[in-house]
């Protein structure tokens, strides 16, 4: 449901999500995602910002719940503005991010 690819020289983390990211799936993957971010940050303190660029690849996602949007907002607060991208969204997902107003603070494509 979630796999990572970290390009150390470029300091870029790509997170590949699959399936329906409903409330239960989002809850299950959030711990794994936050643990990876903490590893990159070197601490579990979310106030310490990551300098890495992060991409959420949504190629294989067909549904997101508000709980996944909460994850996006939480991660967006941990990186500088413009460092979190949501990529490869189908039109329905793009519209969902736009309705939530996240297209203002995230790069959604």
C-alpha atoms as an extended CHARMM CRD file, in Angstrom:
* protein
*
       109  EXT
         1         1  UNK       CA              0.0000000000        0.0000000000        0.0000000000  PROA      1               0.0000000000
         2         2  UNK       CA              2.9820000000        2.3130000000        0.5580000000  PROA      2               0.0000000000
         3         3  UNK       CA              6.5300000000        2.1070000000       -0.6850000000  PROA      3               0.0000000000
         4         4  UNK       CA              9.3670000000        4.6000000000       -0.7080000000  PROA      4               0.0000000000
         5         5  UNK       CA             12.1540000000        5.6180000000       -3.0410000000  PROA      5               0.0000000000
         6         6  UNK       CA             14.7540000000        7.9810000000       -1.5830000000  PROA      6               0.0000000000
         7         7  UNK       CA             17.2460000000        9.7270000000       -3.8530000000  PROA      7               0.0000000000
         8         8  UNK       CA             19.9040000000       10.6910000000       -1.3180000000  PROA      8               0.0000000000
         9         9  UNK       CA             22.0590000000       12.9680000000       -3.5330000000  PROA      9               0.0000000000
        10        10  UNK       CA             18.9970000000       14.9640000000       -4.6480000000  PROA      10              0.0000000000
        11        11  UNK       CA             17.3690000000       14.7660000000       -1.1790000000  PROA      11              0.0000000000
        12        12  UNK       CA             14.0580000000       13.6690000000       -2.7420000000  PROA      12              0.0000000000
        13        13  UNK       CA             11.6430000000       11.1730000000       -1.2360000000  PROA      13              0.0000000000
        14        14  UNK       CA              8.9360000000        9.6600000000       -3.4080000000  PROA      14              0.0000000000
        15        15  UNK       CA              6.0780000000        7.8730000000       -1.6570000000  PROA      15              0.0000000000
        16        16  UNK       CA              4.0630000000        5.5100000000       -3.8490000000  PROA      16              0.0000000000
        17        17  UNK       CA              0.5160000000        4.9030000000       -2.6490000000  PROA      17              0.0000000000
        18        18  UNK       CA             -1.8770000000        2.2750000000       -4.0070000000  PROA      18              0.0000000000
        19        19  UNK       CA             -5.5740000000        1.4590000000       -3.7940000000  PROA      19              0.0000000000
        20        20  UNK       CA             -8.2820000000        3.2090000000       -1.8090000000  PROA      20              0.0000000000
        21        21  UNK       CA             -6.8920000000        5.5690000000        0.7910000000  PROA      21              0.0000000000
        22        22  UNK       CA             -9.9340000000        5.4550000000        3.0210000000  PROA      22              0.0000000000
        23        23  UNK       CA             -9.8840000000        6.1460000000        6.7510000000  PROA      23              0.0000000000
        24        24  UNK       CA             -8.6000000000        2.7120000000        7.7670000000  PROA      24              0.0000000000
        25        25  UNK       CA             -5.9170000000        2.5710000000        5.0730000000  PROA      25              0.0000000000
        26        26  UNK       CA             -4.7890000000        6.1180000000        5.8840000000  PROA      26              0.0000000000
        27        27  UNK       CA             -4.5650000000        5.3140000000        9.5810000000  PROA      27              0.0000000000
        28        28  UNK       CA             -2.4560000000        2.2200000000        8.8360000000  PROA      28              0.0000000000
        29        29  UNK       CA             -0.0330000000        3.9550000000        6.4910000000  PROA      29              0.0000000000
        30        30  UNK       CA              0.3680000000        7.1500000000        8.5120000000  PROA      30              0.0000000000
        31        31  UNK       CA              2.6110000000        5.4830000000       11.1150000000  PROA      31              0.0000000000
        32        32  UNK       CA              4.8590000000        4.0770000000        8.3970000000  PROA      32              0.0000000000
        33        33  UNK       CA              5.0540000000        7.4280000000        6.5990000000  PROA      33              0.0000000000
        34        34  UNK       CA              5.7700000000        9.4370000000        9.7560000000  PROA      34              0.0000000000
        35        35  UNK       CA              8.4460000000        6.9210000000       10.8040000000  PROA      35              0.0000000000
        36        36  UNK       CA             10.1840000000        7.3750000000        7.4380000000  PROA      36              0.0000000000
        37        37  UNK       CA             10.0390000000       11.1690000000        7.7780000000  PROA      37              0.0000000000
        38        38  UNK       CA             11.4250000000       10.9380000000       11.3080000000  PROA      38              0.0000000000
        39        39  UNK       CA             14.3020000000        8.8030000000       10.0330000000  PROA      39              0.0000000000
        40        40  UNK       CA             15.1460000000       11.4060000000        7.3790000000  PROA      40              0.0000000000
        41        41  UNK       CA             14.8160000000       14.2310000000        9.8860000000  PROA      41              0.0000000000
        42        42  UNK       CA             16.9120000000       12.4310000000       12.5060000000  PROA      42              0.0000000000
        43        43  UNK       CA             14.3640000000       13.1270000000       15.2340000000  PROA      43              0.0000000000
        44        44  UNK       CA             10.7250000000       12.4540000000       16.0220000000  PROA      44              0.0000000000
        45        45  UNK       CA             10.1090000000       16.1520000000       16.6860000000  PROA      45              0.0000000000
        46        46  UNK       CA              7.7180000000       17.3360000000       13.9160000000  PROA      46              0.0000000000
        47        47  UNK       CA              8.7010000000       20.9590000000       14.5910000000  PROA      47              0.0000000000
        48        48  UNK       CA             12.1080000000       20.2590000000       13.0160000000  PROA      48              0.0000000000
        49        49  UNK       CA             11.5260000000       20.8840000000        9.3210000000  PROA      49              0.0000000000
        50        50  UNK       CA             12.7730000000       18.5680000000        6.5940000000  PROA      50              0.0000000000
        51        51  UNK       CA             14.7410000000       20.1640000000        3.7900000000  PROA      51              0.0000000000
        52        52  UNK       CA             14.0030000000       17.2300000000        1.4750000000  PROA      52              0.0000000000
        53        53  UNK       CA             11.5080000000       17.4250000000       -1.3630000000  PROA      53              0.0000000000
        54        54  UNK       CA              8.6720000000       14.9360000000       -1.0210000000  PROA      54              0.0000000000
        55        55  UNK       CA              6.3860000000       13.5920000000       -3.7230000000  PROA      55              0.0000000000
        56        56  UNK       CA              3.2440000000       11.5650000000       -3.1480000000  PROA      56              0.0000000000
        57        57  UNK       CA              2.7510000000        9.4870000000       -6.2950000000  PROA      57              0.0000000000
        58        58  UNK       CA             -0.9640000000        8.7920000000       -6.7410000000  PROA      58              0.0000000000
        59        59  UNK       CA             -0.7620000000        6.7710000000       -9.9860000000  PROA      59              0.0000000000
        60        60  UNK       CA             -2.4050000000        3.7250000000       -8.4200000000  PROA      60              0.0000000000
        61        61  UNK       CA             -4.8600000000        5.5440000000       -6.1200000000  PROA      61              0.0000000000
        62        62  UNK       CA             -8.5470000000        5.7480000000       -7.0060000000  PROA      62              0.0000000000
        63        63  UNK       CA            -10.0210000000        7.2390000000       -3.8100000000  PROA      63              0.0000000000
        64        64  UNK       CA             -8.8990000000        9.4330000000       -0.9140000000  PROA      64              0.0000000000
        65        65  UNK       CA            -10.6940000000       10.1510000000        2.3360000000  PROA      65              0.0000000000
        66        66  UNK       CA            -10.3950000000       13.2490000000        4.4870000000  PROA      66              0.0000000000
        67        67  UNK       CA             -8.0000000000       11.3150000000        6.7110000000  PROA      67              0.0000000000
        68        68  UNK       CA             -5.5040000000       11.1710000000        3.8340000000  PROA      68              0.0000000000
        69        69  UNK       CA             -5.9400000000       14.9060000000        3.2660000000  PROA      69              0.0000000000
        70        70  UNK       CA             -5.0460000000       15.3720000000        6.9540000000  PROA      70              0.0000000000
        71        71  UNK       CA             -1.8380000000       13.4000000000        6.3350000000  PROA      71              0.0000000000
        72        72  UNK       CA             -0.9960000000       15.6940000000        3.4120000000  PROA      72              0.0000000000
        73        73  UNK       CA             -1.5150000000       18.7920000000        5.5450000000  PROA      73              0.0000000000
        74        74  UNK       CA              0.5740000000       17.3410000000        8.3790000000  PROA      74              0.0000000000
        75        75  UNK       CA              3.4620000000       16.5580000000        6.0320000000  PROA      75              0.0000000000
        76        76  UNK       CA              3.1440000000       19.9450000000        4.2900000000  PROA      76              0.0000000000
        77        77  UNK       CA              3.6940000000       21.6350000000        7.6680000000  PROA      77              0.0000000000
        78        78  UNK       CA              6.9620000000       19.6990000000        8.1080000000  PROA      78              0.0000000000
        79        79  UNK       CA              8.6270000000       20.8820000000        4.8780000000  PROA      79              0.0000000000
        80        80  UNK       CA              9.2020000000       24.3070000000        3.3230000000  PROA      80              0.0000000000
        81        81  UNK       CA              6.4180000000       25.5970000000        1.0760000000  PROA      81              0.0000000000
        82        82  UNK       CA              6.6710000000       24.0140000000       -2.3710000000  PROA      82              0.0000000000
        83        83  UNK       CA              8.5590000000       20.9480000000       -1.1610000000  PROA      83              0.0000000000
        84        84  UNK       CA              5.5290000000       18.6230000000       -1.1200000000  PROA      84              0.0000000000
        85        85  UNK       CA              4.0700000000       17.5510000000       -4.4400000000  PROA      85              0.0000000000
        86        86  UNK       CA              1.0860000000       15.3380000000       -5.1310000000  PROA      86              0.0000000000
        87        87  UNK       CA              1.7750000000       13.8370000000       -8.5620000000  PROA      87              0.0000000000
        88        88  UNK       CA              0.0440000000       11.6320000000      -11.1300000000  PROA      88              0.0000000000
        89        89  UNK       CA             -3.4710000000       12.3230000000       -9.8430000000  PROA      89              0.0000000000
        90        90  UNK       CA             -6.4920000000       11.3610000000      -11.8730000000  PROA      90              0.0000000000
        91        91  UNK       CA             -8.9830000000       14.2160000000      -12.4830000000  PROA      91              0.0000000000
        92        92  UNK       CA            -11.2470000000       13.1500000000       -9.6030000000  PROA      92              0.0000000000
        93        93  UNK       CA             -8.3710000000       13.2820000000       -7.1010000000  PROA      93              0.0000000000
        94        94  UNK       CA             -7.1880000000       16.6490000000       -8.4430000000  PROA      94              0.0000000000
        95        95  UNK       CA            -10.6880000000       18.0040000000       -7.9540000000  PROA      95              0.0000000000
        96        96  UNK       CA            -10.7890000000       16.6460000000       -4.3970000000  PROA      96              0.0000000000
        97        97  UNK       CA             -7.5180000000       18.4170000000       -3.5340000000  PROA      97              0.0000000000
        98        98  UNK       CA             -8.8160000000       21.6090000000       -5.1410000000  PROA      98              0.0000000000
        99        99  UNK       CA            -12.1090000000       21.5020000000       -3.2130000000  PROA      99              0.0000000000
       100       100  UNK       CA            -10.1160000000       21.0040000000        0.0050000000  PROA      100             0.0000000000
       101       101  UNK       CA             -8.0500000000       24.0780000000       -0.8930000000  PROA      101             0.0000000000
       102       102  UNK       CA             -4.8080000000       22.1270000000       -0.9130000000  PROA      102             0.0000000000
       103       103  UNK       CA             -3.9260000000       23.2420000000       -4.4180000000  PROA      103             0.0000000000
       104       104  UNK       CA             -3.0170000000       26.5590000000       -2.7610000000  PROA      104             0.0000000000
       105       105  UNK       CA             -0.3290000000       25.0980000000       -0.4890000000  PROA      105             0.0000000000
       106       106  UNK       CA              0.7140000000       21.9580000000       -2.4080000000  PROA      106             0.0000000000
       107       107  UNK       CA              1.8280000000       21.2770000000       -5.9420000000  PROA      107             0.0000000000
       108       108  UNK       CA             -0.8960000000       19.0190000000       -7.3630000000  PROA      108             0.0000000000
       109       109  UNK       CA             -0.4870000000       17.4930000000      -10.8050000000  PROA      109             0.0000000000
